[in-house]
């Protein structure tokens, strides 16, 4: 009841803000040369809308903003969005884990709670979800459950990466860079017409190699190296009236090292942040191939139908990594992952009088194969026995959904949005596990069998919006989110392999205010939210089981505030500042550390209380020939958080600040530029993650990359 009173208070405050803002706007005048730089157009609601008139908590990044903030990959979004946690290190270069508003998925092989879409195609696994950018048109990060607008359920939010489509204009972009640790980066894009007004195409390429930033004396060479190549090709046909057809093919080849961890206890009693002693060669061979066909047919000026057909997957064979960073055998995994999926989405979008709507049908079939040879020491002593198990299993997913959302404009001020989603998800888990020896030969049968389960859910959404003035939007939203249940593909016991974990459900209350002030020089967006979670999906280590288990925490909640500001002080000078406050707690989490070890009342993992960022860009003219220098800097701060629900001293990750910056010389022919970019230029060197398992003697940390610089030359036409 206390929360509802708080939420009504938020709504009252938000509703009273318009008069205050109008008064402030009348009293304050922008700088004479101030310019808002135009609208930021987003397609979060499946139609083009002004960011400031979209009643969703959304952060949008244009190519210009990405360049100014030195964001060249998904991982660089770390610290850039309020209450978004992006792990700065992961098990591999192309694998990424997220947490949003306190809820995330730390196990990279599980389905994400933050759904990732590349050109409207859902990425089913966190493996392969980390993208380096080359031909981006826009990045959109939606906070809160997304089910009534998008094909796949997501209980925390959606990350949309939207790349440039070819058209009748010729575009050529080429960039080459060299930096610290022999960092070589190449990016290129060629796009243009093949047959004018009928057929156009584009092809983009990215290459990156970099030496390791960590030394491994056991192996005798650097580790945490990068070796990545990626291609994207697009073919677009517009030769038939009212039809827009786009064929896309994506290829990724990643030979980067799997992550080598930094043990806290190191030989000789000394400690180095850049030393790993793992005896396992961090081998990784990742290949991904995805294709999609997008068809948009305009039925009338008010109605269109859209089809998105996609197929693809990845093969990760082998991937070797060690879960301790020490030379002794404590925990190591030698793995083969293979994922295949097909998806089909059909949307009907349009406007009928005062009602605008989007609706759709969605289907996903996925086959996720795992063969994991795991070696785990059953104790802290060097002589303790080692469990040697081969997990061999396949998870089949069939997901069906019907969804829709409509907005009724009651008058010039008030609008009402209502949506609903119906979901049916079936999981079938087939397993045939073995006991192996030191050389990975099969010794005996462990467990074998299969299990299946079907879940159904209805997830509604209701939102009330008030467009008080053309530059001031106020909204209140109630919605529910859902993440399907499943089976534990790490299980080595029959009872655990056949025991499904439950779906994750969330009820969200949110109030927001979006303002464009001072002759459109300032964009300021505020959101206040409360999330009530049931059956929160968790992975935890059970000492009695001597291994990781998958299950549900009973209840959890999070609430917080998010504020984003972008201010153009003049044509040459822009600044931005954003901040988030988050309180996220497990209300009921029994057995978080094994039988009798609970986490009730502890903070959610990867949920820093404060997340702040700020920066600016200044253009400095150089004479009268049009040449100028662009100075950009950005800082991100996240306060401390816990990497485990047990919230022990060893699980605490300290807060720290990361600063990035760049100096870019734009030549008189502005198609050419030379840039010097620095990341982590103040050398932040505190851990960014921590893992502590006292029953086996595992205690390691991860550290972000040290200070680096990159000099690059770019051509764009």
SEMIVEX-969974 format. One line per 5 residues: their letters; for each residue x negated, y negated, z of C-alpha. Coordinates in pm, whole numbers, plus 50000, padded with zeros to 5 digits. Each point is the difference from the previous one (the first is absolute). Layout:
<pts>
A = X,Y,Z  ... $
</pts>
This chain:
<pts>
XXXXX = 50000,50000,50000  49711,49767,50073  49875,50043,49647  50335,49908,49843  50005,49682,50207 $
XXXXX = 49646,49920,49876  50097,50072,49641  50306,49772,50021  49773,49732,50146  49761,50040,49705 $
XXXXX = 50294,49962,49761  50116,49686,50180  49651,49850,49993  49958,50082,49629  50339,49849,49921 $
XXXXX = 49913,49675,50181  49661,49957,49832  50136,49843,49674  50084,49666,50168  49658,49988,50167 $
XXXXX = 49821,50076,49674  50200,49745,49802  49910,49738,50260  49632,50093,49983  50006,49995,49623 $
XXXXX = 50143,49652,49998  49739,49871,50240  49694,50161,49840  49886,49938,49645  49763,50222,49805 $
XXXXX = 49667,49881,49869  50046,49795,49685  49840,50270,49785  50161,50295,50180  50151,50268,49781 $
XXXXX = 50170,50325,50104  49855,50177,49700  50336,50137,49885  50213,50290,50115  49868,50346,50080 $
XXXXX = 50229,50241,49820  50048,50346,50149  50202,50303,49894  50049,50150,50345  50378,50007,49946 $
XXXXX = 49962,50163,49655  50055,49666,49831  49786,49689,49968  50054,49767,50295  49819,49714,50167 $
XXXXX = 49801,50129,50298  50148,49723,50213  50356,50100,49910  49955,50373,50063  50150,50109,50333 $
XXXXX = 49730,50257,50081  49681,49967,50203  49759,50022,49709  49640,49897,49937  49912,49939,49635 $
XXXXX = 49657,49961,49842  49952,49860,49651  49671,50056,49813  49892,49652,50109  50067,50075,50366 $
XXXXX = 49823,50335,49976  49695,49827,49856  50002,49722,50259  50017,50247,50288  49742,50241,49853 $
XXXXX = 50252,50286,49980  49880,50253,49743  50161,50319,50136  50284,50125,50217  49754,50030,50291 $
XXXXX = 49924,49628,49976  50359,49928,50109  49877,50081,50354  50076,49699,50218  50171,49806,49720 $
XXXXX = 50363,50078,50091  50152,49949,50348  50045,50327,50190  49863,50211,49714  49720,50233,50107 $
XXXXX = 49786,50130,49713  49727,50237,50111  49667,49844,49896  49848,50347,49968  50163,50323,49891 $
XXXXX = 49917,50363,49938  49912,49913,49639  49976,49692,49780  50330,50059,49818  50199,50106,50309 $
XXXXX = 50172,49735,50207  50207,50001,50320  50229,49721,50119  50200,49887,50299  50264,49727,49980 $
XXXXX = 50169,49838,50297  49850,50265,50225  50101,50310,49808  49774,50182,49757  49864,50331,49886 $
XXXXX = 49643,50064,50107  49978,50348,49847  49900,49941,49636  50157,50324,49871  50347,49909,50127 $
XXXXX = 50265,49801,49816  49965,49627,50070  50243,49783,50197  49889,49707,49785  50106,50103,49650 $
XXXXX = 49750,49907,49728  50124,49930,49647  49782,49936,49696  50214,49845,49725  50318,50139,50164 $
XXXXX = 49855,50354,50021  49992,50145,50351  49667,50139,50126  50095,50312,50203  49684,50037,50212 $
XXXXX = 49759,49768,50177  49721,50192,49829  49939,49799,49683  50200,49697,50119  49701,49764,50030 $
XXXXX = 49969,49801,49675  49729,49767,49879  50151,49708,49807  49931,49904,49640  50320,49898,49815 $
XXXXX = 50236,49898,50278  50286,49763,49938  50121,50002,50359  49989,50177,50338  50313,50009,50213 $
XXXXX = 50013,50129,50358  50352,50045,50138  50035,50039,50375  50280,50202,50153  50188,50314,49882 $
XXXXX = 50047,50017,49621  50262,50246,49883  50281,49814,49827  49777,49846,49731  49734,50264,49936 $
XXXXX = 49982,50356,49879  49824,50150,50303  50081,49960,50366  49760,49794,50206  50050,49937,50369 $
XXXXX = 49740,49723,50036  49983,49816,49666  49881,50009,49641  49679,49895,49826  50049,49921,49631 $
XXXXX = 49703,49967,49763  50122,49846,49675  49756,50004,49708  50008,49786,49686  50216,50123,49713 $
XXXXX = 49875,49945,49643  50181,49747,49782  49947,49798,49681  49726,49792,50160  49639,50119,49978 $
XXXXX = 49823,50025,50335  49640,50100,50055  49840,50018,50342  49651,50124,50077  49813,49983,50331 $
XXXXX = 49666,50136,50110  49854,49975,50349  49700,50113,50202  49962,49982,50374  49873,50139,50326 $
XXXXX = 49912,50369,50023  49973,50016,49621  50371,49928,49968  50083,50007,49627  50350,49890,49899 $
XXXXX = 50144,49986,49650  50355,49901,49911  50153,49951,49657  50341,49950,49840  50102,49971,49635 $
XXXXX = 50364,49932,49925  50189,49881,49694  50232,50072,49708  49969,50289,49757  50315,49912,49806 $
XXXXX = 50127,49652,50075  50334,49992,50183  50011,50382,50001  49697,50177,50146  49730,49889,50242 $
XXXXX = 49739,50180,50208  49744,49954,50272  49713,50193,50148  49817,49923,50323  49693,50153,50160 $
XXXXX = 49827,49975,50333  49665,50143,50106  49836,49973,50337  49693,50163,50152  49829,49911,50325 $
XXXXX = 49730,50154,50218  50087,50116,50348  50015,49763,50297  49924,50281,50247  49690,50221,50028 $
XXXXX = 50017,50370,50084  49667,50140,50132  50141,50357,49997  50063,49986,49625  49715,49760,49926 $
XXXXX = 50197,49745,49797  50251,49716,50019  50369,50084,50032  50329,49813,49961  49915,49937,49634 $
XXXXX = 50250,49884,49735  50033,50139,49647  50330,49916,49829  50139,49970,49648  50356,49914,49905 $
XXXXX = 50191,49946,49675  50349,49874,49928  50161,49994,49656  50335,49849,49907  50203,50015,49678 $
XXXXX = 50307,49776,49980  50274,50011,49735  50245,49711,49960  50096,50051,49634  50366,50081,50073 $
XXXXX = 50228,49726,50126  50073,50021,50372  49756,50290,50055  49666,49974,50181  49804,50327,50012 $
XXXXX = 49668,50032,50184  49776,50308,50010  49723,49995,50264  49711,50237,50067  49774,49976,50306 $
XXXXX = 49676,50194,50052  49778,49994,50311  49666,50174,50052  49855,49962,50349  49669,50156,50102 $
XXXXX = 49948,49783,50305  49888,50165,50323  50253,50120,50249  49964,49797,50318  49705,50067,50231 $
XXXXX = 50078,49908,50359  49773,49835,50258  49963,50213,50316  49994,49809,50326  49746,50243,50148 $
XXXXX = 49692,49999,49776  49661,50175,50026  49733,49834,50214  50247,49798,50205  50008,49717,49746 $
XXXXX = 50300,49885,49801  50029,49859,49649  50318,49892,49823  49844,50113,49673  49905,50357,50094 $
XXXXX = 50198,50319,49942  49850,50338,50080  50254,50224,49830  49861,50322,49848  50277,50010,49738 $
XXXXX = 49929,49852,49656  50284,49744,49952  50102,50135,49661  50318,49882,49832  50133,50058,49648 $
XXXXX = 50329,49816,49951  50179,49987,49665  50344,49847,49951  50218,49973,49691  50339,49829,49998 $
XXXXX = 50231,49896,49720  50331,49815,49989  50263,49885,49752  50204,49693,50088  50308,49917,49793 $
XXXXX = 50198,49681,50050  50316,49953,49796  50193,49674,50022  50368,50081,49977  50103,49635,50023 $
XXXXX = 49874,49673,50139  50127,50115,50342  49925,50372,49994  49696,50221,49938  49903,50361,50049 $
XXXXX = 49650,50114,50088  49844,50346,49993  49664,50091,50153  49869,50350,49923  49667,50098,50152 $
XXXXX = 49781,50307,50033  49651,50060,50129  49793,50093,50297  49644,50055,50115  49746,50274,50050 $
XXXXX = 49759,49954,50288  49759,50291,49978  49785,50014,50194  50010,49755,50286  49762,50075,50286 $
XXXXX = 49999,49801,50321  49912,50034,50366  50209,49874,50290  49719,49922,50243  49695,49846,49828 $
XXXXX = 49760,50222,50195  49747,50250,49870  50148,50283,50208  50300,50186,49863  50300,49864,50190 $
XXXXX = 50268,49933,49739  49959,50023,49625  50245,50041,49712  49940,50126,49646  50315,49930,49803 $
XXXXX = 50183,50018,49668  50309,49777,49959  50222,50001,49692  50311,49789,49954  50251,49997,49715 $
XXXXX = 50317,49795,49976  50276,49889,49768  50244,49721,50075  50298,49847,49827  50173,49677,50092 $
XXXXX = 50293,49836,49822  50116,49653,50098  50303,49793,49905  49940,49634,50079  50209,49696,49928 $
XXXXX = 50217,49707,50098  50380,49992,49996  50125,49655,50086  49891,49918,50354  49860,50350,50058 $
XXXXX = 49650,50113,49908  49912,50363,50050  49750,50278,49949  50080,50371,50013  49816,50318,49922 $
XXXXX = 49948,50373,50000  49667,50155,50096  49847,50346,49985  49655,50117,50107  49845,50345,49976 $
XXXXX = 49656,50048,50153  49771,50299,50044  49722,49938,50252  49739,50279,50022  49748,50033,50282 $
XXXXX = 49710,50240,50048  49803,49893,50304  49714,50198,50150  49969,49863,50350  49730,50066,50256 $
XXXXX = 50082,49874,50349  49797,50057,50316  50222,50111,50290  49813,49812,50273  49728,49748,50073 $
XXXXX = 49706,50240,50039  49779,50072,49700  50058,50371,50064  50381,49971,50003  50180,50223,49748 $
XXXXX = 50099,49847,49666  50346,50053,49853  49976,50069,49627  50332,49968,49822  50112,49961,49640 $
XXXXX = 50326,49809,49962  50150,50087,49662  50341,49846,49946  50232,49816,49763  50266,49743,50090 $
XXXXX = 50280,49960,49747  50213,49686,50024  50325,49927,49820  50146,49659,50081  50330,49864,49867 $
XXXXX = 50140,49655,50066  50274,49761,49894  49962,49641,50110  50141,49656,49939  50005,49648,50129 $
XXXXX = 50215,49702,49911  49999,49633,50096  50319,49793,50000  49953,49625,49981  50292,49872,50205 $
XXXXX = 49925,49632,49932  49705,49769,49941  49860,50082,50344  50100,50346,50122  49937,50342,49846 $
XXXXX = 50062,50352,50124  49790,50302,49904  50103,50359,50061  49831,50320,49891  49994,50371,50070 $
XXXXX = 49789,50301,49912  50086,50366,50000  49706,50240,50022  49962,50377,49975  49651,50143,50047 $
XXXXX = 49899,50364,49989  49659,50127,50109  49872,50353,49939  49676,50104,50167  49811,50309,49880 $
XXXXX = 49689,50109,50192  49746,50284,49982  49720,49929,50249  49684,50204,50058  49721,50046,50252 $
XXXXX = 49660,49941,49838  49634,50042,50089  49709,49754,49996  49965,50040,49622  50372,49942,49938 $
XXXXX = 50068,50364,49921  50341,50134,50103  49981,50218,50310  50367,50063,50075  50353,49871,49960 $
XXXXX = 50108,49720,50232  50363,49908,49927  50221,50013,49691  50357,49908,49921  50221,49712,49898 $
XXXXX = 50258,49764,50143  50237,49741,49862  50225,49726,50126  50236,49739,49851  50069,49659,50152 $
XXXXX = 50271,49746,49913  50030,49635,50094  50205,49687,49939  49806,49677,50051  50194,49672,49973 $
XXXXX = 49898,49637,49989  50190,49677,50069  49858,49649,49966  50147,49652,50031  49820,49713,49827 $
XXXXX = 50041,49625,50021  49839,49782,49731  50034,49681,50203  49822,49791,49736  49823,50093,49674 $
XXXXX = 49682,50018,50210  50123,50171,50316  50118,50360,50039  50118,50168,50320  50087,50371,50031 $
XXXXX = 50097,50269,50252  49966,50369,49908  50093,50335,50151  49874,50314,49830  49908,50362,50052 $
XXXXX = 49704,50193,49862  49920,50369,49960  49693,50216,49942  50056,50365,49919  49900,50281,50232 $
XXXXX = 49761,50275,49897  49767,50279,50105  49653,49992,50152  49758,50110,49728  49717,50010,50255 $
XXXXX = 50176,50269,50207  49812,50326,50063  50266,50158,50220  50318,50158,49860  50238,49827,50242 $
XXXXX = 49850,49659,49918  49989,50060,49623  50372,50079,49988  50103,49723,50240  50109,49686,49810 $
XXXXX = 49943,49655,50139  50299,49767,49991  50065,49700,49775  49889,49662,50127  50279,49744,50038 $
XXXXX = 49986,49628,50067  50257,49730,50063  49873,49649,49924  50133,49657,50095  49840,49701,49835 $
XXXXX = 50046,49625,49978  49813,49781,49756  49949,49645,49882  49836,49890,49673  49923,49633,49946 $
XXXXX = 49842,49804,49716  49911,49652,50127  49829,49674,49913  50086,49987,49631  49926,50374,49972 $
XXXXX = 49648,49957,50136  50060,50239,50293  50145,50349,50003  50076,50124,50351  50166,50334,50075 $
XXXXX = 50100,50134,50340  50131,50346,50093  50102,50144,50338  50074,50373,50026  50084,50290,50229 $
XXXXX = 49956,50369,49903  50158,50290,50186  49840,50333,49903  50122,50353,50067  49800,50317,49935 $
XXXXX = 49693,49805,49899  49775,50241,49805  49658,50048,50159  49685,50212,49966  49825,50087,50326 $
XXXXX = 49722,50222,50131  50109,50282,50231  49708,50132,50213  50183,50328,50070  50052,50056,49630 $
XXXXX = 49650,49868,49918  50121,49810,49699  50217,49729,49854  50375,50038,50014  50289,49820,49834 $
XXXXX = 50317,49901,50182  50226,49721,50120  49978,49745,50275  50346,49953,50154  50046,49624,49983 $
XXXXX = 49802,49684,49932  50066,49635,49937  49820,49697,49865  50082,49633,49976  49813,49697,49882 $
XXXXX = 49971,49673,49816  49841,49923,49662  49915,49660,49854  49844,49923,49661  49901,49652,49876 $
XXXXX = 49855,49880,49670  49925,49628,49968  49875,49807,49699  49839,49684,50137  49901,49875,49655 $
XXXXX = 49948,50130,49649  49654,50111,50112  50053,50120,50357  50227,50277,50130  50008,50172,50338 $
XXXXX = 50184,50300,50139  50062,50134,50347  50200,50295,50122  50050,50179,50327  50182,50291,50153 $
XXXXX = 50085,50102,50355  50089,50364,50064  50114,50198,50302  50028,50372,49914  50054,50271,50264 $
XXXXX = 50073,50373,50027  50314,50025,50214  50003,50380,50010  49700,50204,49880  49958,50325,50190 $
XXXXX = 49696,50222,49945  49794,49739,49814  49681,50158,50134  50129,50353,50047  50239,50151,50251 $
XXXXX = 50067,49755,50286  49797,49713,49852  50251,49734,49898  49971,49659,49833  50324,49840,50125 $
XXXXX = 49953,49623,50020  49671,49998,49808  49943,49774,49698  50058,50142,49654  49680,50082,49813 $
XXXXX = 49845,49756,49752  50225,49722,50127  49794,49690,50090  50197,49746,50200  49868,49704,49798 $
XXXXX = 49916,49978,49631  49887,49662,49870  49857,49876,49672  49912,49664,49857  49800,49846,49722 $
XXXXX = 49976,49742,49731  49898,49929,49642  49843,49678,49875  49921,49907,49639  49702,49766,49965 $
XXXXX = 49962,49828,49659  49651,49990,49848  49983,49695,49774  50239,49915,49719  49951,50310,49784 $
XXXXX = 50268,50208,50177  49757,50221,50188  50082,50051,50365  49915,50214,50304  50265,50182,50198 $
XXXXX = 49924,50061,50367  50212,50263,50176  49988,50143,50350  50229,50226,50198  49985,50142,50352 $
XXXXX = 50204,50282,50152  50029,50088,50367  50166,50304,50153  50011,50050,50375  49912,50329,50168 $
XXXXX = 50212,50311,49954  49997,50370,50083  49916,50277,49754  50177,50265,50211  50334,50004,50179 $
XXXXX = 49818,50104,50319  49857,49645,50023  49677,50106,50171  49700,49770,50028  49831,50199,49723 $
XXXXX = 50302,49948,49771  49987,49621,50019  49883,49820,49686  49889,49644,50081  50130,49693,49824 $
XXXXX = 49777,49821,49752  49992,49749,49719  49904,50054,49637  49905,49706,49779  49981,50006,49620 $
XXXXX = 49909,49722,49763  49906,49914,49644  49844,49727,49791  50119,50002,49639  49859,49785,49722 $
XXXXX = 50257,49947,49725  49820,49886,49685  50127,49723,49768  50139,50278,49784  50223,50125,50280 $
XXXXX = 50012,50349,49855  49659,50058,50162  49918,50002,50369  49718,50115,50228  50082,50095,50358 $
XXXXX = 49808,50080,50317  50222,50195,50239  49928,50098,50357  50193,50249,50215  49970,50028,50375 $
XXXXX = 49752,49715,49973  49972,49958,50379  49909,50368,50035  50283,50123,50224  49864,50327,50139 $
XXXXX = 50245,50133,50257  50172,50334,49932  50315,50002,49787  50115,50346,50117  49919,50252,50271 $
XXXXX = 50065,50372,50051  49954,50174,50335  50069,50371,50062  49835,50094,50331  50103,50369,49982 $
XXXXX = 49765,50053,49703  49745,49722,50061  50108,49788,49702  49950,49627,50048  49932,49786,49694 $
XXXXX = 50072,49658,49861  50031,49832,49664  49853,49665,49903  50093,49772,49714  49746,49917,49732 $
XXXXX = 49730,49752,50107  49966,49653,49851  49976,50023,49621  49970,49764,49705  50091,50045,49635 $
XXXXX = 49913,49779,49704  50228,50039,49699  50057,49854,49655  50353,49989,49862  50161,49924,49665 $
XX = 50377,49965,49959  50202,49882,49704 $
</pts>
